[in-house]
Amino acid sequence: MNKDVFKTNNGVKISFTGEVQKQNIVKMVENCATGSCDCMSDETKAKISNMEVSGQDGEVSLNLTGNISKEEIESALAKSSVINDSPCC
């Protein structure tokens, strides 16, 4: 799976391509929204006002709205078990 993180006018966009299933990205977002993961700090989570998943298996986008940096999101992605099989989200 490839992950590309881009800064946007209103937040950050992550594009997942390759072997990615949309349901896994939705699960990652749900875990984050319900506090079921420790991938990002509470401070970073508080900065996100909206999370929206779009696309289809093989090409999924995640748009995060809020005053967040590309680096904060790249750090959180590196810790996510849903997409990395590590012991986190």
Kinemage of the C-alpha trace (Angstrom):
@kinemage 1
@onewidth
@group {chain A} dominant
@subgroup {mainchain}
@vectorlist {calphas} color= white
{ca met a 1} P 0.000 0.000 0.000
{ca asn a 2} L 1.224 3.474 -0.864
{ca lys a 3} L 0.364 6.448 1.344
{ca asp a 4} L 0.755 10.024 0.119
{ca val a 5} L 0.019 12.889 2.499
{ca phe a 6} L -0.769 16.370 1.181
{ca lys a 7} L -1.457 19.656 2.967
{ca thr a 8} L -4.710 21.239 1.748
{ca asn a 9} L -6.319 24.645 2.294
{ca asn a 10} L -8.463 23.269 5.120
{ca gly a 11} L -6.410 20.395 6.518
{ca val a 12} L -4.649 17.296 5.215
{ca lys a 13} L -5.507 14.713 2.554
{ca ile a 14} L -4.138 11.161 2.541
{ca ser a 15} L -4.270 9.105 -0.649
{ca phe a 16} L -3.969 5.347 -0.227
{ca thr a 17} L -3.276 3.356 -3.384
{ca gly a 18} L -2.381 -0.228 -4.192
{ca glu a 19} L -3.517 -2.980 -1.862
{ca val a 20} L -5.888 -0.914 0.262
{ca gln a 21} L -9.442 -1.774 1.258
{ca lys a 22} L -11.823 1.106 1.881
{ca gln a 23} L -13.322 -0.713 4.884
{ca asn a 24} L -9.903 -0.690 6.599
{ca ile a 25} L -9.582 3.083 6.235
{ca val a 26} L -13.139 3.511 7.530
{ca lys a 27} L -12.223 1.313 10.526
{ca met a 28} L -9.120 3.424 11.198
{ca val a 29} L -11.238 6.610 11.148
{ca glu a 30} L -13.870 5.049 13.443
{ca asn a 31} L -11.161 3.963 15.903
{ca cys a 32} L -9.748 7.466 15.937
{ca ala a 33} L -13.158 9.116 16.322
{ca thr a 34} L -14.135 6.891 19.249
{ca gly a 35} L -10.767 7.138 21.018
{ca ser a 36} L -10.016 3.448 20.439
{ca cys a 37} L -6.458 4.132 19.333
{ca asp a 38} L -3.348 5.922 20.517
{ca cys a 39} L -1.903 6.739 17.105
{ca met a 40} L -2.109 10.466 17.629
{ca ser a 41} L -2.106 12.660 20.679
{ca asp a 42} L -5.336 14.015 22.124
{ca glu a 43} L -4.011 17.457 21.178
{ca thr a 44} L -3.808 16.453 17.509
{ca lys a 45} L -7.215 14.732 17.599
{ca ala a 46} L -8.747 17.920 19.022
{ca lys a 47} L -7.520 19.864 15.990
{ca ile a 48} L -9.491 17.668 13.560
{ca ser a 49} L -13.036 18.860 12.950
{ca asn a 50} L -14.000 16.349 10.251
{ca met a 51} L -12.761 13.080 8.736
{ca glu a 52} L -14.136 11.914 5.389
{ca val a 53} L -13.302 8.699 3.521
{ca ser a 54} L -13.949 8.460 -0.215
{ca gly a 55} L -12.977 6.287 -3.158
{ca gln a 56} L -12.952 2.521 -3.558
{ca asp a 57} L -10.733 -0.481 -2.854
{ca gly a 58} L -7.352 0.150 -4.433
{ca glu a 59} L -7.699 3.939 -4.371
{ca val a 60} L -8.994 5.475 -1.139
{ca ser a 61} L -8.755 9.075 0.037
{ca leu a 62} L -9.041 10.378 3.584
{ca asn a 63} L -9.680 14.100 3.989
{ca leu a 64} L -9.007 15.569 7.421
{ca thr a 65} L -10.330 19.034 8.135
{ca gly a 66} L -8.684 21.135 10.808
{ca asn a 67} L -5.567 23.042 11.799
{ca ile a 68} L -3.268 20.017 11.502
{ca ser a 69} L 0.138 19.579 9.935
{ca lys a 70} L 1.224 17.046 7.358
{ca glu a 71} L 3.894 15.861 9.813
{ca glu a 72} L 1.366 15.171 12.602
{ca ile a 73} L -0.657 12.961 10.261
{ca glu a 74} L 2.396 11.163 8.848
{ca ser a 75} L 3.425 10.335 12.414
{ca ala a 76} L -0.051 8.982 13.246
{ca leu a 77} L -0.144 6.874 10.065
{ca ala a 78} L 3.184 5.314 10.972
{ca lys a 79} L 1.622 4.048 14.228
{ca ser a 80} L -1.666 2.685 12.833
{ca ser a 81} L -2.071 -1.086 13.108
{ca val a 82} L -5.026 -1.018 10.718
{ca ile a 83} L -2.689 -0.101 7.870
{ca asn a 84} L 0.685 -1.249 9.266
{ca asp a 85} L -0.107 -4.349 11.344
{ca ser a 86} L 1.491 -2.701 14.391
{ca pro a 87} L -0.003 -2.656 17.903
{ca cys a 88} L -2.044 0.533 17.723
{ca cys a 89} L -5.250 1.702 16.039
